Amino acid sequence: MKAFVTGATGFLGSHVARMLAESGADLRLLVRPSSDLRNIEKLNAERVVGDLRDAASLEKGMAGCEAVFHVAADYRLWVRDPDEMYRSNVEGTRAILQAARKNGVKRVVYTSSVATMGFTNNGHTADEDSPVSLQNMIGPYKRSKFMAEEVAIQAGREGMDVVVVNPTAPVGERDIKPTPTGRIVLDFLKRKFPAYVDTGLNLVDATECARGHVAAFERAKPGERYILGGENLTLKQILDKLGEITGLPSPRVKVPYVMALATGVVDEVFTGRILGREPRATIDAVRMGKKKMFVSSAKAERDLGWKIIPVDGALRRAVEWFQSNGYVSNGSNA
């Protein structure tokens, strides 16, 4: 199989590319001129220099490919120019699908996000059928991913073979940015977690998540979407696991929602709008945290052979990778 992969220089995309290589796929990777290539340095793959908004580079890259794995996304919980995120996530997805249609690609696996699911304040698990609308989406990231997913689903209705996968919060090695999930690990290592909020999310091993992408290409029903999840954990449980792995103390003080929101307002205004840097706490992130993002992966278990595994190993790999790649000073970690 010849596969075209976007986002392979990033965190989850690098895992998907490696999993495809292990399964014997012939890889062609889309890279931007400015891409950090560390995650694909030792990968035997052809590189196509281009951009999600450059139709010619996409069509050239997909020529002769049976599969497209569109993993690339602008994954940030704060951005100075929201329009930039919409151009990448929504219009980029539209361009990928148009290029795939022109090239007669057999199947497109589009990487959406669990953020597009319908969550409630009562902590009940969400699944692919939970009621949700664009109005439920908080912030430009969630809105742009919801809109991009709608573009992919509509392409499926129009006759393309498109499958949507919805990873939860991947964790593991090679999180070079890092992603918001990786920042939880990194902030813990830097002892920047003096307290915690009452929230929760589903963590998934990035390697297993990549395996789910390959299974989606091989086994998914056309036009369907699948949650690829791991363990439902409160933030306190995640921090406790990190404490057990590192020997560092896990915070014991719980911050009320109102205080967390006030912190988000101050950090976003001062750090984001005045200093022009990405804030550690944002208003949207705190608002998202009011809902525990717990999910069921039963559909993927049934259709894809998906297996839920403990996330401890992935957390340990993330810790070791951050420590060995210069993200944490020697005085900040165990």
LUMZA-663053 format. One record per residue (C-alpha): x, y, z. Coordinates in pm, whole numbers, plus 32768, in hexadecimal, padded with zeros to 4 digits. Example, Ala and Ser with C-alpha at 12.3 -4.5 7.8 and 13.67 -1.06 7.14 Angstrom:
! LUMZA-663053
ATOM     x     y     z
ATOM  84CE  7E3E  830C
ATOM  8557  7F96  82CA
This chain:
! LUMZA-663053
ATOM     x     y     z
ATOM  8000  8000  8000
ATOM  807A  815D  7FAB
ATOM  8004  8256  80B3
ATOM  800B  83D1  80BA
ATOM  8027  8459  821D
ATOM  7FFE  85BC  829C
ATOM  807D  8625  83F2
ATOM  8191  851D  8403
ATOM  8287  861B  848E
ATOM  819F  8652  85B6
ATOM  814D  857D  86E2
ATOM  802E  8495  8686
ATOM  8082  84A2  8513
ATOM  81E0  841B  8555
ATOM  8149  82F1  8608
ATOM  8055  82B3  84EA
ATOM  816F  82C5  83EA
ATOM  8243  81CF  84AF
ATOM  8121  80DF  84DD
ATOM  80DE  80E8  8366
ATOM  824F  80A9  831E
ATOM  824C  7F7D  840A
ATOM  811F  7EF2  8350
ATOM  81E0  7F04  8208
ATOM  814A  803E  8170
ATOM  8209  8111  8075
ATOM  8201  826C  810F
ATOM  81EA  83C4  8079
ATOM  81EC  84D9  817C
ATOM  817A  8641  8155
ATOM  8270  8731  81F8
ATOM  8270  88AB  81FA
ATOM  83AF  896B  81A7
ATOM  83BD  89DB  8313
ATOM  836E  8885  83AE
ATOM  8440  87FC  84CB
ATOM  84AD  86AC  8439
ATOM  8531  8606  8576
ATOM  8408  851A  8590
ATOM  843E  8487  8435
ATOM  85BC  848F  841D
ATOM  85E7  8313  8424
ATOM  84A7  82BD  836D
ATOM  84C8  821F  8215
ATOM  83D1  82FB  815B
ATOM  83B5  83E4  8033
ATOM  8381  8550  8090
ATOM  82A8  8643  7FD0
ATOM  82DC  87B1  8024
ATOM  8191  8867  8028
ATOM  8077  88EF  80F7
ATOM  7F0D  889C  8145
ATOM  7EA9  89DA  8090
ATOM  7F77  898D  7F5B
ATOM  7E97  88B4  7E7F
ATOM  7FAA  8868  7D83
ATOM  8093  87D6  7E8D
ATOM  7F78  8700  7F17
ATOM  7F19  8674  7DC3
ATOM  8084  862C  7D74
ATOM  80BA  8581  7EC2
ATOM  7F89  84A2  7EA0
ATOM  7FCF  842F  7D3D
ATOM  7FC8  82B4  7D37
ATOM  7F64  8293  7EA7
ATOM  7E58  81A3  7F1D
ATOM  7E36  823B  8077
ATOM  7E3A  8395  8110
ATOM  7E67  83C6  8285
ATOM  7E1A  8532  82D2
ATOM  7EA7  8557  8431
ATOM  7F27  86BE  841F
ATOM  7E71  87C4  84EC
ATOM  7EAC  890B  859D
ATOM  7E83  888B  8702
ATOM  7E96  89B1  87F0
ATOM  7DA4  8A25  88FB
ATOM  7E07  8B91  88C3
ATOM  7E5C  8C44  8781
ATOM  7E8B  8DB6  873A
ATOM  7DE6  8D9B  85E2
ATOM  7CC3  8CA0  85E7
ATOM  7C99  8CC2  846D
ATOM  7DEB  8C19  8444
ATOM  7D68  8AE8  84FD
ATOM  7C2F  8AD6  8426
ATOM  7D00  8AEC  82E9
ATOM  7DDA  89CA  8357
ATOM  7CD6  88E7  83F4
ATOM  7BA2  8926  8321
ATOM  7C1B  899E  81CE
ATOM  7D4B  88B9  81E2
ATOM  7C65  878D  8210
ATOM  7B8D  87FD  80EE
ATOM  7CC4  8819  8011
ATOM  7D3D  86BE  8078
ATOM  7BEF  8622  801C
ATOM  7BE0  86D6  7ECF
ATOM  7D3F  865F  7E75
ATOM  7CE9  84FC  7EE2
ATOM  7BB2  84FE  7E08
ATOM  7C78  8575  7CD9
ATOM  7D7C  8461  7D10
ATOM  7C7F  834B  7D41
ATOM  7D03  82F4  7E9B
ATOM  7C6D  81B0  7F21
ATOM  7C27  822E  8083
ATOM  7C69  8366  8154
ATOM  7C96  8343  82CC
ATOM  7C58  8497  8366
ATOM  7CDA  84D7  84C6
ATOM  7BD8  85A7  857B
ATOM  7BCD  85C9  86F6
ATOM  7B04  8557  881F
ATOM  7ACA  86CD  8851
ATOM  79B0  86B8  8751
ATOM  78E0  85D1  882E
ATOM  77BA  8639  8905
ATOM  7826  8652  8A72
ATOM  7750  86A6  8B9F
ATOM  7797  873D  8CF4
ATOM  7732  85FE  8DAA
ATOM  7863  8538  8D39
ATOM  779E  8434  8C74
ATOM  7869  8389  8B63
ATOM  7837  840D  8A04
ATOM  7837  8340  88C6
ATOM  780E  8375  8750
ATOM  7694  839B  8776
ATOM  7692  849D  8890
ATOM  75CA  85D1  8827
ATOM  76AA  86F3  87C7
ATOM  76B0  882B  86EE
ATOM  77A2  893D  8688
ATOM  770D  8A16  879C
ATOM  7795  8920  889E
ATOM  78FB  8951  8826
ATOM  79D3  8A2E  8906
ATOM  7AEB  8AF2  8860
ATOM  7B7A  8AF7  86FE
ATOM  7C29  89A5  8719
ATOM  7AEF  88E1  876D
ATOM  7A1B  89AB  8678
ATOM  7B13  897E  855C
ATOM  7B31  8806  859A
ATOM  79B6  87E4  85A5
ATOM  7995  88A0  845C
ATOM  7AAD  87D6  83BA
ATOM  7A08  8692  8427
ATOM  78C4  8707  8385
ATOM  7985  8742  8241
ATOM  7A0B  85DE  8250
ATOM  78B8  8545  829D
ATOM  7817  8609  8182
ATOM  7921  8587  8091
ATOM  78BD  8429  80FE
ATOM  7750  8475  80B6
ATOM  77B7  84E4  7F5A
ATOM  7855  8394  7F0B
ATOM  79BC  83A6  7F8A
ATOM  7A3E  828E  806A
ATOM  7A8F  835E  819F
ATOM  7AB8  82DE  8301
ATOM  7AD4  83C3  8430
ATOM  7B9B  8364  8567
ATOM  7B77  842C  86A7
ATOM  7CA7  83FF  8787
ATOM  7C84  8467  88F0
ATOM  7DBB  8503  8990
ATOM  7EF0  844D  8908
ATOM  801F  842F  89E7
ATOM  8177  839C  89A8
ATOM  82CB  83ED  8915
ATOM  8324  84EA  8800
ATOM  822F  85F8  8871
ATOM  8318  8703  87EF
ATOM  8239  883B  8810
ATOM  81B4  87BE  890A
ATOM  803D  8790  88E2
ATOM  7F53  8806  89F9
ATOM  7F54  86A2  8A82
ATOM  80CE  8693  8A7A
ATOM  80DA  87DD  8B32
ATOM  8027  873C  8C58
ATOM  8148  8645  8C71
ATOM  824F  874F  8C38
ATOM  81BA  8845  8D30
ATOM  81AF  8731  8E33
ATOM  831F  86E7  8DF6
ATOM  836D  8859  8E1C
ATOM  82A6  8860  8F61
ATOM  81AA  8959  8ED6
ATOM  807F  889C  8F65
ATOM  8058  8925  90C7
ATOM  7EE2  88DA  90B4
ATOM  7DE2  8833  8FD4
ATOM  7C7E  8867  8F5B
ATOM  7B63  876D  8F62
ATOM  7B66  8700  8DF8
ATOM  7BA8  85C5  8D36
ATOM  7C08  8545  8BE1
ATOM  7C4A  8403  8B28
ATOM  7DB9  83B4  8AE8
ATOM  7E23  82CA  89D0
ATOM  7F77  8235  8982
ATOM  7FF0  82E3  8844
ATOM  807F  819E  87B9
ATOM  7F33  80EA  87E7
ATOM  7E7C  8214  8753
ATOM  7F55  81F2  861B
ATOM  7EFD  8080  860E
ATOM  7D90  80E8  8612
ATOM  7DC9  81C4  84E0
ATOM  7E4C  809B  841A
ATOM  7D29  7FC5  8491
ATOM  7C3A  80D7  841E
ATOM  7CCA  80C8  82C0
ATOM  7CB0  7F4E  82B9
ATOM  7B69  7F0D  8370
ATOM  7A92  8043  83A8
ATOM  793D  806E  8309
ATOM  793A  8186  8204
ATOM  78B5  82D2  8282
ATOM  78C9  8271  83F2
ATOM  798C  8314  850E
ATOM  7A3B  8260  8628
ATOM  7AB4  82D1  877E
ATOM  7C13  824E  87C3
ATOM  7C2C  8268  893C
ATOM  7CE4  81DA  8A64
ATOM  7CAA  821A  8BD6
ATOM  7BAF  8313  8C63
ATOM  7C70  83C7  8D76
ATOM  7C41  84FA  8E4E
ATOM  7D5B  85F7  8E3E
ATOM  7DB3  8599  8FA4
ATOM  7DD5  8429  8F40
ATOM  7EBB  8489  8E1F
ATOM  7F95  855D  8F04
ATOM  7FA1  8442  9003
ATOM  8017  8352  8EF4
ATOM  8125  8449  8E90
ATOM  8188  8462  8FFC
ATOM  81B0  82E9  9013
ATOM  8282  82E5  8ED3
ATOM  8367  8407  8F2E
ATOM  836E  840C  90A8
ATOM  8300  8578  90A3
ATOM  81E4  85E6  9188
ATOM  8086  85F3  90F8
ATOM  7FC0  872B  9159
ATOM  7EC3  8708  9272
ATOM  7E10  8857  9255
ATOM  7CDA  8869  9179
ATOM  7C91  89BC  90DD
ATOM  7B21  8A26  90BD
ATOM  7AA1  8A5F  8F5B
ATOM  7A6A  8BD7  8F94
ATOM  7BD4  8C05  9006
ATOM  7C55  8B3B  8EDC
ATOM  7B85  8C11  8DF1
ATOM  7C0F  8D51  8E8B
ATOM  7D71  8CCB  8E5C
ATOM  7D21  8C7F  8CF0
ATOM  7CA0  8DE0  8CB7
ATOM  7DD7  8E81  8D4E
ATOM  7ECB  8D98  8C9A
ATOM  7E1F  8DBD  8B49
ATOM  7E0D  8F39  8B5E
ATOM  7F6D  8F71  8BE3
ATOM  8034  8E57  8B40
ATOM  7F68  8E33  8A01
ATOM  7EEC  8F8D  89A5
ATOM  7FF8  9067  8A45
ATOM  8133  8F91  8A27
ATOM  80C2  8ED6  88ED
ATOM  8123  8D80  8977
ATOM  804B  8C4A  899F
ATOM  7FBD  8C4F  8B02
ATOM  7FD4  8B1C  8BE4
ATOM  7E68  8B45  8C4C
ATOM  7D5D  8BC5  8B5D
ATOM  7BF1  8C1D  8B8B
ATOM  7B89  8B17  8A8A
ATOM  7C5D  8A08  8B2E
ATOM  7BBF  8A4C  8C82
ATOM  7A62  8A4E  8BE9
ATOM  7AAC  8900  8B3E
ATOM  7B26  8877  8C88
ATOM  79D2  88AC  8D26
ATOM  7962  8774  8C6A
ATOM  7A11  8629  8CA4
ATOM  7A68  85AA  8B48
ATOM  7A21  843B  8B8D
ATOM  79CE  835E  8A63
ATOM  797B  81FF  89F3
ATOM  7A41  8153  88DE
ATOM  7949  8033  88C0
ATOM  7905  8076  8750
ATOM  7A78  8061  86F7
ATOM  7A96  7F27  87CD
ATOM  797A  7E88  870B
ATOM  79D6  7EF2  85A8
ATOM  7B4F  7F24  85B0
ATOM  7BC7  7E2B  86B5
ATOM  7C32  7F52  878C
ATOM  7CBC  7EF9  88E2
ATOM  7CCB  7FE1  8A0E
ATOM  7E16  7FC4  8AC5
ATOM  7E9A  8070  8C01
ATOM  7F3E  81BE  8BB8
ATOM  8055  819D  8CBB
ATOM  8155  8126  8BBC
ATOM  810D  824B  8AD5
ATOM  812B  8343  8BF4
ATOM  8279  82A9  8C52
ATOM  82F6  82C2  8AEA
ATOM  8287  842D  8ADC
ATOM  8340  847D  8C20
ATOM  847E  83D0  8BAB
ATOM  8470  8478  8A56
ATOM  8446  85D6  8AE6
ATOM  855F  8595  8BDE
ATOM  8652  850D  8ADB
ATOM  860B  8617  89D4
ATOM  865A  874F  8A9A
ATOM  84FA  87C1  8AF3
ATOM  8540  87B0  8C69
ATOM  8673  882F  8D20
ATOM  8725  873B  8E05
ATOM  86AE  87FB  8F33
ATOM  853F  87DB  8ED3
ATOM  8509  8666  8EB5
ATOM  8531  852C  8F7C
